[in-house]
């Protein structure tokens, strides 16, 4: 998924999506694995 795809789903700007993902990483909720094209996000908390 791209920032633009997520922003279309959630009616938010792509910059807003980047902001929220960055904050979630800083809080230890998400972790990025591999590169930006072939990588993936992993959620580190149970919901």
Protein Blocks (a to p, Z undefined) as FASTA:
>chain_A
ZZklmmmmnopafklmmmmmmmmmmnopaccehjfklgccddfbdZZ
